[in-house]
Amino acid sequence: MNKIGTYFSESYKELVEKVTWPTWSELQQATVIVLIATLLITLVVGVMDFASHTFLNFIYSFLKHQ
């Protein structure tokens, strides 16, 4: 039981004294970067999905008419 108390005590001390938290402007910048990256990745995946769908439909229709 003493180990649990020590764990929580040291965890709290680390959060209060050792962790450096970002400023509000740093947090906003990081959020914008994450949003832009998410949108770009979504766009790339959407284009890849559309391209593979179109390509496979072409292949299936070509094989269907033989």
C-alpha positions, 0 to 999 in steps of 0.5 A: 500500500505504501508503494501506491502512495509513493507512486501517486506522490511522485507522479504529482511531483513530476507533473507539477515540477518537471513537465513543461506545458505548452503556452496557449499560442504553442497549443494553437499552432500545434492544433492548426498543424494537426488539423491541416495534416488530418485534412491532407491525409484525408484528401490523399486517402479519398483520392486513392479510394476514388482512383482504386474504385474507378480502376477496379470498376474499369477492370470488372466492366472489361472482364464482364463484356468478354 
